Amino acid sequence: MKELDLHNLLAFLSAVQIVATLVLVPVIKFILDTKVQIEKEKVLIELILKDLEEIKKKLKELEDG
């Protein structure tokens, strides 16, 4: 009887592992993709801010003449 219980427990744990993998892998992938996208957006924002600063400097130079 104990062997059957151990076998059932192992089968149950295997099923839990499969379900956890099927659920966790997409969740982790989504989190990592979101994190990468946020970092890309931060870099783009920094580049835009640098460009704006250069435009401001050039406008100031043109105004000062």
Legacy VTK file of the C-alpha trace (Angstrom):
# vtk DataFile Version 3.0
C-alpha trace
ASCII
DATASET POLYDATA
POINTS 65 float
0.000 0.000 0.000
2.823 2.407 0.808
4.413 1.865 -2.610
1.188 2.868 -4.271
0.992 5.977 -2.093
4.577 6.890 -2.938
3.886 6.286 -6.615
0.797 8.518 -6.451
2.763 11.197 -4.630
5.512 11.128 -7.255
2.936 11.285 -10.049
1.232 14.208 -8.341
4.526 16.048 -7.861
5.388 15.441 -11.497
2.055 16.919 -12.563
2.611 19.903 -10.272
6.058 20.433 -11.804
4.644 20.337 -15.335
1.851 22.780 -14.526
4.238 25.096 -12.684
6.596 25.050 -15.659
3.788 25.747 -18.106
2.620 28.675 -15.995
5.932 30.091 -14.792
7.854 30.058 -18.059
5.439 32.422 -19.874
5.157 34.645 -16.792
8.935 34.930 -16.449
9.297 35.532 -20.199
6.671 38.289 -20.040
8.434 39.935 -17.083
11.825 39.810 -18.808
10.396 41.113 -22.092
8.702 43.957 -20.238
11.931 44.787 -18.419
13.863 44.849 -21.709
11.219 47.077 -23.292
11.393 49.500 -20.352
15.190 49.684 -20.665
14.902 50.358 -24.417
12.425 53.145 -23.734
14.737 54.653 -21.108
17.590 54.726 -23.638
15.336 56.336 -26.255
14.188 58.963 -23.756
17.804 59.748 -22.860
18.690 60.129 -26.549
15.702 62.401 -27.125
16.647 64.540 -24.108
20.222 64.861 -25.405
18.912 65.898 -28.809
16.640 68.466 -27.171
19.566 69.893 -25.227
21.579 70.238 -28.438
18.636 71.909 -30.157
18.316 74.314 -27.216
22.030 75.161 -27.444
21.803 75.778 -31.186
18.709 77.956 -30.746
20.483 79.911 -28.024
23.495 80.377 -30.322
21.222 81.579 -33.122
19.446 83.999 -30.770
22.753 85.361 -29.453
23.916 85.558 -33.040
LINES 1 66
65 0 1 2 3 4 5 6 7 8 9 10 11 12 13 14 15 16 17 18 19 20 21 22 23 24 25 26 27 28 29 30 31 32 33 34 35 36 37 38 39 40 41 42 43 44 45 46 47 48 49 50 51 52 53 54 55 56 57 58 59 60 61 62 63 64
